[in-house]
């Protein structure tokens, strides 16, 4: 294993961030970022699924036939997504309803499949876990940054608590889906202009 745990973590969190550097997982980044609470729950769900899928794929890598590995990976990912979905419906039903189909669509998130196929299948369990954790966390932090701007300007709140002064006029555009494009584009431009990816 060439990279240390710290290097793997740093790559997933920043230098090879799945959203800012690889432009992956954009669908959910645009869909669930109007409120910080929803974004945080979605992010935590993805961190769990990515880390545990990586662990499972890595643990089974030597006994999974190559010709069916993709089907096995999808089955593993789907199992963990179902766990997240059931727990949300049981303990956070309001947030589960707010997120709607997007929890189930974690199954199709290319970040998870990419890490399982590109990293976990070729590495031991611990590095695979660190990689899944870091990429999930990197994804979540970007989504939270987008949600911070959208909720603050769109509702005048943060995590549902009013923070803007009296008389603040909410920006209706920030509540609408196109706002996610604008905010994410600014984040991408900032990251790639001021902190360009090393060759």
N, C-alpha and C positions, 0 to 999 in steps of 0.2 A: 504494500500500500504506500504509494508515493507521498500522498498528502497526509498531514497530521489532522487530528480532529478540529483543531483551531482553524487550519487552512480551509477545510471543508466547510466549516460553519461560516467563515468570512465570505467564502464564495457564494453560498446560498443566500446569505443575508444582504450582501452588497455587490461585490465585484462581478458576480454572475446572477444577480437578482432576476427571478423568473419574469417579473413584469417590466422593470426598468431596463434590463439588459437584453432579455430574450424575447420580450413582447409576447408573453404567454399569459393565459388566464384572463384575457381582457373582457370576455363576456360577463363574468361575475363582477369584475372590477367596475363595469359600467352599470350593472343591474342592481346592486345591493348597497350602494354607497351614499344614499341620501340621508341615512341616519347612522350615527356612530354605534349605537347598540346593535342594530342588525348587522353592521359590518364586522363588529368584534366577534359576534357569535358565529358568523359565517367563517371568519378567519380562524377561530379556534377549532371549528369543525374540520377545516381543511388541514390545519396543522396536525390534528389527530390522525386523519385519514392518510396524509402523506407519510408521516413518521411510521405508523403501524403497517402500512402497505409496504414500505421499504423494508422494514424488519422482516415481514413475512416472506416477501419475494426473495430476500437475501437468504433467509433460513432454508428455503426450499430450492435454491438455485441449482444445487447439484443433483437433485432428483426430479426436477421438472423437465420433461422432454422438450427439446428446442422447438419442435414443430407445433406444439400446442401452448407455448409459453405465453403468448398474447392473451389467449382465452383464460388461462390460469390467472394472469395478472388482473384482467377485468373482473373475474370472479372475486378475487381477493379485495380489490378496491370496492366493488359493489357491496361486499359483506360489511366492511367498515362504514360505508356511507349509510347503509340501512341502520346500523347501530346508532349513528349520530342522529338520523332522522327520527327514530323511535324515541330516543332520549329527549329530543327537543319537543316532540309531540306530547310526551308524558310530563315533562317538568317546565317547559317554556312554551305553552301552546300559543300564546299571542305572537311571540317572535316566530314560531314555526309557521303560523298563518301568514305573517308579514313577508317571510322569505319565500313562501309559496314553493314553486317547483325548483328553485335554485339549489336547494340542499340536495335533492336527487340528482341534479345535473353535475354535482361534484364528480360523479362517476366519469363523466366525459371530459373533465378538466385535463387539458394536455400537460399541465405541470406534473400531476401525479403519475400519469402514464409515462411521461418522459423520464422522470426520476427512477421509476421502477425499471424501465427498459434500459436506460442509459447509465445508471449507477448501481442500483441495488442488485441487479442480476449479475454484476461482475465483482462485487465487493462483499466483505464479511458483514455480519449483523451490526456491529457497533458503528462503523463508518456509515453504513446505510441509514441507520437511525439518525445520526447527526446530520446527514445530508437532507433527509426528509424533514427533520425539525427546522433546519436553517432555511430551506426553500419555502416551507409553509409560513415561517415567521417573516421572511422577506416579503412574501406575497401579502401577508396580513398588514404589515407596516405601511406598505404602499396604499392599500385600500383604506386604511385608517386616515392617512394623510388626505386622500381624496374626500372621504366622508367628513373630515374635520372642516374643510373649506365649504363643502356643500351644505352641511347642517347649520354651520355658523351663519352663512350668508342667506341661506334659504329659509331658515326657521328662526334664526337669532338665538339658538340654543346649542348646548353641548351635552350629549348624553341625556337630552330631554330637559335640562335645566336652563332657564333663561339667563343669558349672559350679556346680551346687547342692551344699550341704554334705552330708556323710554323714548318713543318717537322713531325708533329704528324701522325703516321700511324694508321688509323682506324682499330679496331678489327672487321673484317667481321662477326665473330661468334656472336657478340653482336646484329647485325641486324637481325639475324635469330631466329626463334621461340625457339629452344633449349636453347638459352641464358637465356630466362625467367625462365626456370627450374633451371638453375644453380644459378642465382641471388636470386630467391625466396627461394631456398633450404638454401642458406647461411643466409638469413634473418630469416627463421624459426629456424635454428640451433642456431643462435645468441640469438633470443628472448627466446627460451625455455631452453637454457643452462645458460645464464647469468641472466635472469629474469624469473625463473620457475613459473608456475602457482600455486597459493596457493591452498591447498586442501580445 
